[in-house]
Amino acid sequence: MCHYDGIGYTKYPSRPSITFTITNTEHHAIMGLTSDPDDTIAYEHGHYVMVLPNMMLFIMGEPTMIYKSGDTITLAIEGDMMKAYKNDELLHTWNDVTQAAMHAKIFLMETGSSLSVSDETTTGPPTYFEMTVESKPASVQLPCSTTCSRDLTQHETTMKNVCEGIGGEVVICDCYVLLCSKNVDAALLQAALFEVGA
């Protein structure tokens, strides 16, 4: 079994694309975009491109392809699709993307392996929504700090669960302001709070 011991990923899901240049044709490397930075090499919440020794390039669902030293590989989110390119050639399209930006994640196997990342385009600070009845956008500088030592109340815990239930990421600031990476429907939030009596 292959063991990829070199792992790197972006802390925040702010990458709509990433491009790397292959500089060594005898190393194993996997690069992808994912909504979960804890993904394994299977990229359970995203998609990837794998480069193998002897200039072989692998994408799930495609025949094994060939690359050469100096080629650039790009993964880019375009609307509700993610596309993989080699130089300017489209290699594959996935049609199941629900986020405008994701975490970039790279796995390297051999000691001394490296990839030349030539494009780490970001979308700027991610947009979060303050979890109130209006669910209004909130501009935050991450990471933010909390000033409370108490636990979340039942009301706050319910709001957190609602955000995570629709696939959102929760950020907790101050004492306490709950922010969600997805715009929570006000009716959904009110129904959840009513159900628990919060």
N, C-alpha and C positions, 0 to 999 in steps of 0.2 A: 504494500500500500504506500502511496506517495504521502509524504509529510511536508506541509508547507509551514515552515517555522517563522518566516519573515512576514509580518502582517502590518499593514498600515491602512488607516481610514480617517476620513474627515469627521470631526466631532459633531458638526451640525449638518442637516440635510439641505445644503445650499448649492449643490452642484447640478446644473442642468446638462452638463457635458464634461467629458474629460478626454484628453488626447495624450497618448504616449508614443515614444519612438523606440523601436526595437533596436538595441545596440549589441546584443549577443544572441546568436542563433543556437546556442547549445545549453540554454537554461530553460527551466520551467517557470512560468509566471501566469497568474490569473488576475484580470482586472475587470471590475464591474461597477455598476451603480445599483444601490439597494436602499430600501426604506428602513432597513434594520441593520445597524452597524455590527450587531452580534452574529450576523449570518456566517455560516460555514462556507467552504469552497463551493457548495451547491447553490449559493445565493438564493436562499429560499424566498426572499422578499425582493428579488431583483433579477438582473441578467448580467451575463459576463462573456468575456472572450478569453480563451486560453491559448498561450503560445507554448510550444513544445520543442525539444531539440530536433535537429535535422530539418528546421524551417517549416514545421507543421503548425497550422493554426486551426483551432477547434472552436466551433460554436454549436451548441445543442440544437439539433434539428437540421443541421447542414452537413454535407460531405466535408471531410477533412480538406483544408485548403493549404496553400503554400504562401509563405512570406519570405522576405529577405531582409538582411540587415539594412537599417535606414528607413524601413517602412514605418508609417505612422498609423496607429489604430485609434479610432475615435468611437466613443459611445455617447450618443446625444439624445436627449428627450425632445421630441418635436410634437407638440400637442398631446394626444393620448397615446403616442407611440414612442418606443425607444428604437434607435437605429444604430447599427454597427457599420463602420466604414473602414476600409483599408485604403490609405491615401484618399482619393476622391471616389473610390468604388464602393457602392452600397453592397454590403455582404448579407445583412439580415435585418428584418423588422419584427419587433414584438408589438402586439396591439393591446396590451393589458396594463398600460401605465396610468396611474391615477394621480400622480404628483408631478408638479412642475420642476421639482428639484429633489435630489436624493443625496445620500452619503456615497462618496467614492471610496472603494475598498480594493486593496491590492494584496495578493498573496505571492510570496517568493519562496522558492525551495532551496537552491544551492547557496552555500556560504559565499558571500561576495557578490551575489546577484543584485542587479539594480535595473530600474527603468528610468528613462528620461521623460519626465512629464512636462510636456510643452504647453499644455492648456488646462488650467483649472478654473474655467470661467465660473463665476459665482453670480447669484441673483441678488447679492446684497443681503442685508439682514432679513431673515425670514419673517413673514407676517404672522402675527399671533392675534387672537381675538380674546378680549376680556370677557370672561364668562359672567355676563349680567343678562337681564331680560332682553336688552338690545343686542347683545353679543357684538359689540363694536370693535373695530380694529384697534389694536394697541401697539405702538411702536416701542420696542424694548431693546436694550443693549444687553446681549447675552455674554457671559452668564450674569444674571441679576442676583441680588442677595435678599435674604429674608431676615426680618428683624424679630421674629417670634420664636419663642421656645416652646409654645404649646403645640399639641397635636391638632390635626385638622378636625373641624366640627363635622357633625353628620351632614350638614348642608354642604360644606366644602368637599367632603369625601364623595358625596353624590355627584357634584359637578365634575370632579376629577374622573369618576367612573363613566359618566356620560361622554366626556371627551375621548377617553381611551376606547370606549365602546364603538365609536365611529371611526377608529383608526387614527385619532389625533394624538399629538404629543403634548403633555402638560408641562407648563413652566409655572413655578410658584415664586412670587416675588413679595417683598415687603411683609405685611402682617394682616391677612394674607390676601394677595391678589392672584387669582387663578387665571392663567392664560392658556388658550388651546390653539394648536397649529391649524385646526379646521374650524370653520364657522359653524357653530352649533345652532341648530334650529331652536328658536325660542320656545316653541310649543313642546318640543321633545324635552327640553330642559325643565320646563314648568311641570310637565307630566311626571317626570322622574322625581322631582322634589316633592310633589304632591303625594306620590305613592309612598314615600318614606316618612311623610309628615315633617319634612325639613323646612 
